[in-house]
Structures are given as C-alpha cells and as structure tokens.
C-alpha cells in the first residue's frame, strides 16, 4: 500500500486525477451508496470526516462518490470514525481481492514497515 502526504485538498484532487484514483467519501448523504454494494471504481482514496460533524464542504467537493454503512438500530446516529473506517476498508479489501495475510500461530506475520512518501 502506497501512502502519501499532501498539504492541501487541491493537491489531493490533482494527484488522484492524474493517477486515475477515485476519491470516495465516507458520509451519510442522499447520493451515498450502501457499502455492501461495494460501489468502488478501482484504485480508491477514502476521505473520513470528523466524528461529530462528518465531512466538511471542502472535503465533500473533492469526492467522486460516497458510501455509507447501513444501520439496523435507531440507538445511534453514526459510528465511531475508526470503526467506520475499519468496516469500509474491509469491504474494499474484499472488492480488490487482496490476499489474506499469512499467519504464524495465533498472530499474523508481519511485512516490511511502511513509509510515507512526500
């Protein structure tokens, strides 16, 4: 997995357009599709919002499409951002057919450390 650091959302949009990477916002919006439909379009960058207020307008504007996690109870308005991200990333891994990591006993085997490209 390639990781990069950007100083502005405009730089993110420019890079993703150049590299043909879809930007998927994780947000409950009228045009959002449920995650179980796996509406991904190949290489994807995910934008997660603030737990209290969600994505801001600038973040929304750079997104190509949106997904949400259906809820089956009326006891919470939204999920914790770490939990939501984990669920979304798991669905994306299934869509992308990533191979399962190796196991050694009761642990997963570790690969090389990841560095951030700037």
VMD Tcl script that builds the backbone (N, CA, C; Angstrom):
set m [mol new atoms 354]
animate dup $m
set s [atomselect $m all]
$s set {name element resname resid chain x y z} {
  {N N UNK 1 A 0.845 -1.169 0.000}
  {CA C UNK 1 A 0.000 0.000 0.000}
  {C C UNK 1 A 0.889 1.230 0.000}
  {N N UNK 2 A 0.619 2.119 -0.913}
  {CA C UNK 2 A 1.388 3.353 -1.040}
  {C C UNK 2 A 0.733 4.432 -0.190}
  {N N UNK 3 A 1.513 5.109 0.629}
  {CA C UNK 3 A 0.994 6.196 1.460}
  {C C UNK 3 A 1.707 7.482 1.078}
  {N N UNK 4 A 0.941 8.573 0.997}
  {CA C UNK 4 A 1.497 9.879 0.633}
  {C C UNK 4 A 0.957 10.941 1.568}
  {N N UNK 5 A 1.682 12.049 1.662}
  {CA C UNK 5 A 1.287 13.189 2.479}
  {C C UNK 5 A 1.038 14.378 1.564}
  {N N UNK 6 A -0.087 15.063 1.748}
  {CA C UNK 6 A -0.437 16.235 0.941}
  {C C UNK 6 A -0.690 17.424 1.855}
  {N N UNK 7 A -0.417 18.618 1.353}
  {CA C UNK 7 A -0.607 19.826 2.155}
  {C C UNK 7 A -1.940 20.514 1.900}
  {N N UNK 8 A -2.683 20.085 0.884}
  {CA C UNK 8 A -3.991 20.690 0.619}
  {C C UNK 8 A -4.900 19.686 -0.079}
  {N N UNK 9 A -6.192 19.912 0.053}
  {CA C UNK 9 A -7.156 19.055 -0.637}
  {C C UNK 9 A -7.053 19.206 -2.148}
  {N N UNK 10 A -6.695 20.399 -2.609}
  {CA C UNK 10 A -6.491 20.613 -4.043}
  {C C UNK 10 A -5.378 19.736 -4.581}
  {N N UNK 11 A -4.304 19.590 -3.802}
  {CA C UNK 11 A -3.200 18.715 -4.206}
  {C C UNK 11 A -3.642 17.259 -4.243}
  {N N UNK 12 A -4.499 16.885 -3.310}
  {CA C UNK 12 A -5.037 15.521 -3.296}
  {C C UNK 12 A -5.841 15.278 -4.571}
  {N N UNK 13 A -6.751 16.207 -4.886}
  {CA C UNK 13 A -7.606 16.061 -6.073}
  {C C UNK 13 A -6.755 15.978 -7.344}
  {N N UNK 14 A -5.764 16.844 -7.445}
  {CA C UNK 14 A -4.888 16.871 -8.621}
  {C C UNK 14 A -4.141 15.547 -8.779}
  {N N UNK 15 A -3.564 15.053 -7.695}
  {CA C UNK 15 A -2.816 13.797 -7.731}
  {C C UNK 15 A -3.737 12.637 -8.132}
  {N N UNK 16 A -4.907 12.572 -7.513}
  {CA C UNK 16 A -5.827 11.473 -7.803}
  {C C UNK 16 A -6.321 11.514 -9.243}
  {N N UNK 17 A -6.580 12.689 -9.759}
  {CA C UNK 17 A -6.997 12.816 -11.159}
  {C C UNK 17 A -5.885 12.332 -12.083}
  {N N UNK 18 A -4.663 12.766 -11.807}
  {CA C UNK 18 A -3.512 12.374 -12.627}
  {C C UNK 18 A -3.286 10.868 -12.604}
  {N N UNK 19 A -3.464 10.247 -11.439}
  {CA C UNK 19 A -3.198 8.814 -11.272}
  {C C UNK 19 A -4.439 7.939 -11.473}
  {N N UNK 20 A -5.563 8.566 -11.817}
  {CA C UNK 20 A -6.827 7.847 -12.026}
  {C C UNK 20 A -7.268 7.093 -10.774}
  {N N UNK 21 A -7.197 7.795 -9.666}
  {CA C UNK 21 A -7.622 7.257 -8.378}
  {C C UNK 21 A -8.960 7.897 -8.022}
  {N N UNK 22 A -9.933 7.085 -7.719}
  {CA C UNK 22 A -11.252 7.573 -7.327}
  {C C UNK 22 A -11.207 8.040 -5.868}
  {N N UNK 23 A -11.895 9.139 -5.572}
  {CA C UNK 23 A -11.972 9.631 -4.195}
  {C C UNK 23 A -13.367 9.322 -3.660}
  {N N UNK 24 A -13.400 8.505 -2.615}
  {CA C UNK 24 A -14.650 8.037 -2.029}
  {C C UNK 24 A -14.824 8.646 -0.639}
  {N N UNK 25 A -15.868 9.429 -0.470}
  {CA C UNK 25 A -16.183 9.995 0.836}
  {C C UNK 25 A -17.032 9.029 1.640}
  {N N UNK 26 A -16.694 8.885 2.911}
  {CA C UNK 26 A -17.486 8.042 3.803}
  {C C UNK 26 A -18.404 8.984 4.571}
  {N N UNK 27 A -19.652 9.036 4.133}
  {CA C UNK 27 A -20.581 10.021 4.690}
  {C C UNK 27 A -22.019 9.598 4.409}
  {N N UNK 28 A -22.906 9.907 5.320}
  {CA C UNK 28 A -24.332 9.641 5.142}
  {C C UNK 28 A -24.918 10.827 4.381}
  {N N UNK 29 A -25.173 10.611 3.095}
  {CA C UNK 29 A -25.695 11.668 2.222}
  {C C UNK 29 A -26.745 11.047 1.301}
  {N N UNK 30 A -27.633 11.855 0.722}
  {CA C UNK 30 A -28.655 11.289 -0.179}
  {C C UNK 30 A -28.057 10.479 -1.331}
  {N N UNK 31 A -26.922 10.897 -1.882}
  {CA C UNK 31 A -26.329 10.188 -3.024}
  {C C UNK 31 A -25.384 9.054 -2.624}
  {N N UNK 32 A -25.189 8.839 -1.326}
  {CA C UNK 32 A -24.303 7.765 -0.855}
  {C C UNK 32 A -24.899 6.403 -1.175}
  {N N UNK 33 A -24.020 5.448 -1.473}
  {CA C UNK 33 A -24.443 4.069 -1.730}
  {C C UNK 33 A -24.060 3.214 -0.533}
  {N N UNK 34 A -24.852 2.221 -0.198}
  {CA C UNK 34 A -24.512 1.357 0.930}
  {C C UNK 34 A -23.250 0.545 0.635}
  {N N UNK 35 A -22.429 0.387 1.638}
  {CA C UNK 35 A -21.125 -0.249 1.457}
  {C C UNK 35 A -21.237 -1.692 0.966}
  {N N UNK 36 A -22.291 -2.409 1.328}
  {CA C UNK 36 A -22.392 -3.808 0.891}
  {C C UNK 36 A -22.545 -3.934 -0.624}
  {N N UNK 37 A -22.885 -2.845 -1.305}
  {CA C UNK 37 A -22.911 -2.864 -2.774}
  {C C UNK 37 A -21.503 -2.776 -3.360}
  {N N UNK 38 A -20.512 -2.460 -2.537}
  {CA C UNK 38 A -19.117 -2.297 -2.964}
  {C C UNK 38 A -19.025 -1.472 -4.255}
  {N N UNK 39 A -19.472 -0.216 -4.207}
  {CA C UNK 39 A -19.511 0.619 -5.415}
  {C C UNK 39 A -18.168 1.267 -5.760}
  {N N UNK 40 A -17.107 0.509 -5.650}
  {CA C UNK 40 A -15.777 1.064 -5.877}
  {C C UNK 40 A -15.430 1.054 -7.359}
  {N N UNK 41 A -14.420 1.845 -7.724}
  {CA C UNK 41 A -14.041 2.016 -9.131}
  {C C UNK 41 A -12.540 1.838 -9.304}
  {N N UNK 42 A -11.988 0.771 -8.815}
  {CA C UNK 42 A -10.546 0.565 -8.931}
  {C C UNK 42 A -9.798 1.223 -7.785}
  {N N UNK 43 A -8.606 1.748 -8.079}
  {CA C UNK 43 A -7.801 2.393 -7.043}
  {C C UNK 43 A -8.618 3.499 -6.389}
  {N N UNK 44 A -8.619 3.530 -5.071}
  {CA C UNK 44 A -9.503 4.438 -4.341}
  {C C UNK 44 A -8.801 5.071 -3.154}
  {N N UNK 45 A -9.044 6.354 -2.977}
  {CA C UNK 45 A -8.624 7.089 -1.788}
  {C C UNK 45 A -9.891 7.343 -0.978}
  {N N UNK 46 A -9.838 7.098 0.322}
  {CA C UNK 46 A -11.001 7.287 1.179}
  {C C UNK 46 A -10.847 8.543 2.018}
  {N N UNK 47 A -11.939 9.296 2.141}
  {CA C UNK 47 A -11.960 10.502 2.970}
  {C C UNK 47 A -12.939 10.255 4.115}
  {N N UNK 48 A -12.412 10.289 5.342}
  {CA C UNK 48 A -13.226 10.115 6.536}
  {C C UNK 48 A -13.352 11.457 7.234}
  {N N UNK 49 A -14.531 11.770 7.699}
  {CA C UNK 49 A -14.769 13.061 8.329}
  {C C UNK 49 A -14.597 13.038 9.833}
  {N N UNK 50 A -14.901 14.152 10.424}
  {CA C UNK 50 A -14.882 14.335 11.863}
  {C C UNK 50 A -16.022 13.526 12.486}
  {N N UNK 51 A -15.769 12.903 13.637}
  {CA C UNK 51 A -16.810 12.088 14.266}
  {C C UNK 51 A -18.064 12.887 14.598}
  {N N UNK 52 A -17.897 14.126 14.973}
  {CA C UNK 52 A -19.049 14.929 15.366}
  {C C UNK 52 A -19.789 15.556 14.207}
  {N N UNK 53 A -19.051 16.036 13.199}
  {CA C UNK 53 A -19.689 16.801 12.121}
  {C C UNK 53 A -19.545 16.183 10.734}
  {N N UNK 54 A -18.838 15.082 10.612}
  {CA C UNK 54 A -18.684 14.436 9.304}
  {C C UNK 54 A -17.720 15.184 8.401}
  {N N UNK 55 A -17.879 15.002 7.095}
  {CA C UNK 55 A -17.029 15.682 6.121}
  {C C UNK 55 A -17.416 17.153 6.031}
  {N N UNK 56 A -16.416 18.022 5.875}
  {CA C UNK 56 A -16.742 19.434 5.660}
  {C C UNK 56 A -16.972 19.665 4.160}
  {N N UNK 57 A -17.433 20.837 3.801}
  {CA C UNK 57 A -17.786 21.135 2.409}
  {C C UNK 57 A -16.591 20.986 1.465}
  {N N UNK 58 A -15.409 21.408 1.889}
  {CA C UNK 58 A -14.215 21.275 1.041}
  {C C UNK 58 A -13.879 19.811 0.782}
  {N N UNK 59 A -14.039 18.968 1.792}
  {CA C UNK 59 A -13.795 17.536 1.610}
  {C C UNK 59 A -14.839 16.923 0.679}
  {N N UNK 60 A -16.084 17.307 0.867}
  {CA C UNK 60 A -17.165 16.792 0.015}
  {C C UNK 60 A -16.907 17.135 -1.449}
  {N N UNK 61 A -16.438 18.342 -1.702}
  {CA C UNK 61 A -16.240 18.808 -3.081}
  {C C UNK 61 A -15.174 18.036 -3.853}
  {N N UNK 62 A -14.202 17.418 -3.175}
  {CA C UNK 62 A -13.179 16.667 -3.920}
  {C C UNK 62 A -13.581 15.212 -4.165}
  {N N UNK 63 A -14.674 14.763 -3.556}
  {CA C UNK 63 A -15.075 13.358 -3.669}
  {C C UNK 63 A -15.783 13.071 -4.990}
  {N N UNK 64 A -15.493 11.894 -5.536}
  {CA C UNK 64 A -16.157 11.421 -6.752}
  {C C UNK 64 A -17.472 10.717 -6.433}
  {N N UNK 65 A -17.507 10.049 -5.299}
  {CA C UNK 65 A -18.712 9.334 -4.876}
  {C C UNK 65 A -18.644 9.106 -3.372}
  {N N UNK 66 A -19.744 8.600 -2.812}
  {CA C UNK 66 A -19.853 8.444 -1.366}
  {C C UNK 66 A -20.438 7.081 -1.017}
  {N N UNK 67 A -20.011 6.557 0.134}
  {CA C UNK 67 A -20.578 5.325 0.671}
  {C C UNK 67 A -20.983 5.567 2.120}
  {N N UNK 68 A -21.888 4.726 2.585}
  {CA C UNK 68 A -22.274 4.759 3.992}
  {C C UNK 68 A -22.444 3.331 4.484}
  {N N UNK 69 A -22.445 3.175 5.796}
  {CA C UNK 69 A -22.643 1.877 6.425}
  {C C UNK 69 A -24.080 1.834 6.938}
  {N N UNK 70 A -24.916 0.959 6.391}
  {CA C UNK 70 A -26.294 0.883 6.872}
  {C C UNK 70 A -26.340 0.554 8.370}
  {N N UNK 71 A -27.295 1.138 9.048}
  {CA C UNK 71 A -27.503 0.866 10.467}
  {C C UNK 71 A -28.799 0.075 10.617}
  {N N UNK 72 A -28.847 -0.792 11.605}
  {CA C UNK 72 A -30.012 -1.646 11.799}
  {C C UNK 72 A -30.645 -1.431 13.167}
  {N N UNK 73 A -30.371 -0.273 13.743}
  {CA C UNK 73 A -30.965 0.119 15.013}
  {C C UNK 73 A -31.115 1.635 15.024}
  {N N UNK 74 A -32.013 2.107 15.837}
  {CA C UNK 74 A -32.174 3.556 15.969}
  {C C UNK 74 A -31.533 4.069 17.261}
  {N N UNK 75 A -30.533 3.360 17.762}
  {CA C UNK 75 A -29.902 3.709 19.035}
  {C C UNK 75 A -28.650 4.561 18.892}
  {N N UNK 76 A -28.181 4.773 17.665}
  {CA C UNK 76 A -27.011 5.625 17.447}
  {C C UNK 76 A -27.150 6.337 16.099}
  {N N UNK 77 A -26.677 7.576 16.045}
  {CA C UNK 77 A -26.795 8.357 14.806}
  {C C UNK 77 A -25.679 8.048 13.822}
  {N N UNK 78 A -24.530 7.607 14.330}
  {CA C UNK 78 A -23.390 7.295 13.461}
  {C C UNK 78 A -22.403 6.429 14.229}
  {N N UNK 79 A -21.421 5.909 13.512}
  {CA C UNK 79 A -20.382 5.080 14.125}
  {C C UNK 79 A -19.135 5.901 14.427}
  {N N UNK 80 A -18.349 5.432 15.364}
  {CA C UNK 80 A -17.027 5.982 15.627}
  {C C UNK 80 A -16.231 5.913 14.330}
  {N N UNK 81 A -15.442 6.949 14.031}
  {CA C UNK 81 A -14.739 7.028 12.745}
  {C C UNK 81 A -13.760 5.863 12.553}
  {N N UNK 82 A -13.107 5.403 13.613}
  {CA C UNK 82 A -12.184 4.266 13.486}
  {C C UNK 82 A -12.946 2.989 13.134}
  {N N UNK 83 A -14.088 2.790 13.741}
  {CA C UNK 83 A -14.912 1.616 13.439}
  {C C UNK 83 A -15.437 1.700 12.008}
  {N N UNK 84 A -15.959 2.866 11.632}
  {CA C UNK 84 A -16.480 3.045 10.272}
  {C C UNK 84 A -15.386 2.796 9.238}
  {N N UNK 85 A -14.210 3.364 9.456}
  {CA C UNK 85 A -13.096 3.153 8.531}
  {C C UNK 85 A -12.740 1.688 8.411}
  {N N UNK 86 A -12.699 0.990 9.536}
  {CA C UNK 86 A -12.365 -0.438 9.519}
  {C C UNK 86 A -13.357 -1.234 8.681}
  {N N UNK 87 A -14.623 -0.941 8.836}
  {CA C UNK 87 A -15.652 -1.652 8.065}
  {C C UNK 87 A -15.514 -1.345 6.574}
  {N N UNK 88 A -15.330 -0.078 6.242}
  {CA C UNK 88 A -15.183 0.329 4.839}
  {C C UNK 88 A -13.946 -0.313 4.219}
  {N N UNK 89 A -12.822 -0.259 4.930}
  {CA C UNK 89 A -11.572 -0.812 4.394}
  {C C UNK 89 A -11.679 -2.321 4.204}
  {N N UNK 90 A -12.399 -2.999 5.086}
  {CA C UNK 90 A -12.602 -4.441 4.935}
  {C C UNK 90 A -13.397 -4.726 3.652}
  {N N UNK 91 A -14.460 -3.976 3.431}
  {CA C UNK 91 A -15.244 -4.161 2.202}
  {C C UNK 91 A -14.398 -3.866 0.962}
  {N N UNK 92 A -13.551 -2.844 1.040}
  {CA C UNK 92 A -12.696 -2.541 -0.109}
  {C C UNK 92 A -11.699 -3.679 -0.351}
  {N N UNK 93 A -11.143 -4.242 0.708}
  {CA C UNK 93 A -10.202 -5.358 0.564}
  {C C UNK 93 A -10.876 -6.548 -0.113}
  {N N UNK 94 A -12.136 -6.801 0.216}
  {CA C UNK 94 A -12.874 -7.880 -0.449}
  {C C UNK 94 A -13.079 -7.562 -1.925}
  {N N UNK 95 A -13.488 -6.324 -2.221}
  {CA C UNK 95 A -13.677 -5.880 -3.603}
  {C C UNK 95 A -12.382 -6.026 -4.408}
  {N N UNK 96 A -11.265 -5.588 -3.815}
  {CA C UNK 96 A -9.974 -5.588 -4.508}
  {C C UNK 96 A -9.324 -6.971 -4.536}
  {N N UNK 97 A -9.932 -7.913 -3.827}
  {CA C UNK 97 A -9.414 -9.288 -3.762}
  {C C UNK 97 A -7.982 -9.342 -3.221}
  {N N UNK 98 A -7.733 -8.538 -2.191}
  {CA C UNK 98 A -6.423 -8.592 -1.538}
  {C C UNK 98 A -6.248 -9.977 -0.923}
  {N N UNK 99 A -5.059 -10.550 -1.030}
  {CA C UNK 99 A -4.839 -11.852 -0.402}
  {C C UNK 99 A -4.763 -11.697 1.118}
  {N N UNK 100 A -5.251 -12.687 1.807}
  {CA C UNK 100 A -5.180 -12.673 3.271}
  {C C UNK 100 A -3.724 -12.737 3.715}
  {N N UNK 101 A -3.398 -12.008 4.774}
  {CA C UNK 101 A -2.039 -12.032 5.331}
  {C C UNK 101 A -1.758 -13.416 5.906}
  {N N UNK 102 A -0.496 -13.804 5.872}
  {CA C UNK 102 A -0.105 -15.088 6.425}
  {C C UNK 102 A -0.259 -15.122 7.938}
  {N N UNK 103 A -0.359 -16.324 8.480}
  {CA C UNK 103 A -0.496 -16.483 9.927}
  {C C UNK 103 A 0.617 -17.367 10.451}
  {N N UNK 104 A 1.031 -17.047 11.655}
  {CA C UNK 104 A 2.047 -17.831 12.352}
  {C C UNK 104 A 1.527 -18.057 13.761}
  {N N UNK 105 A 0.970 -19.230 14.012}
  {CA C UNK 105 A 0.347 -19.487 15.306}
  {C C UNK 105 A -0.908 -18.637 15.445}
  {N N UNK 106 A -0.963 -17.865 16.527}
  {CA C UNK 106 A -2.139 -17.032 16.789}
  {C C UNK 106 A -1.928 -15.574 16.394}
  {N N UNK 107 A -0.957 -15.321 15.539}
  {CA C UNK 107 A -0.655 -13.959 15.078}
  {C C UNK 107 A -0.548 -13.951 13.555}
  {N N UNK 108 A -0.703 -12.771 12.984}
  {CA C UNK 108 A -0.453 -12.600 11.556}
  {C C UNK 108 A 1.018 -12.270 11.366}
  {N N UNK 109 A 1.609 -12.769 10.287}
  {CA C UNK 109 A 3.018 -12.478 10.022}
  {C C UNK 109 A 3.153 -11.036 9.553}
  {N N UNK 110 A 4.235 -10.405 9.955}
  {CA C UNK 110 A 4.470 -9.000 9.634}
  {C C UNK 110 A 5.321 -8.860 8.386}
  {N N UNK 111 A 5.029 -7.835 7.614}
  {CA C UNK 111 A 5.827 -7.492 6.444}
  {C C UNK 111 A 6.750 -6.343 6.787}
  {N N UNK 112 A 7.253 -5.696 5.750}
  {CA C UNK 112 A 8.132 -4.546 5.946}
  {C C UNK 112 A 7.345 -3.348 6.452}
  {N N UNK 113 A 8.026 -2.441 7.144}
  {CA C UNK 113 A 7.403 -1.204 7.613}
  {C C UNK 113 A 7.036 -0.333 6.424}
  {N N UNK 114 A 6.000 0.480 6.592}
  {CA C UNK 114 A 5.538 1.388 5.548}
  {C C UNK 114 A 6.055 2.785 5.850}
  {N N UNK 115 A 6.569 3.463 4.824}
  {CA C UNK 115 A 6.997 4.852 4.999}
  {C C UNK 115 A 6.069 5.754 4.193}
  {N N UNK 116 A 5.971 6.997 4.610}
  {CA C UNK 116 A 5.104 7.962 3.936}
  {C C UNK 116 A 5.914 8.717 2.899}
  {N N UNK 117 A 5.430 8.736 1.645}
  {CA C UNK 117 A 6.086 9.485 0.564}
  {C C UNK 117 A 5.565 10.913 0.560}
  {N N UNK 118 A 6.466 11.870 0.406}
  {CA C UNK 118 A 6.035 13.269 0.368}
  {C C UNK 118 A 6.327 13.869 -0.981}
}
mol reanalyze $m
mol bondsrecalc $m
mol representation Tube
mol addrep $m
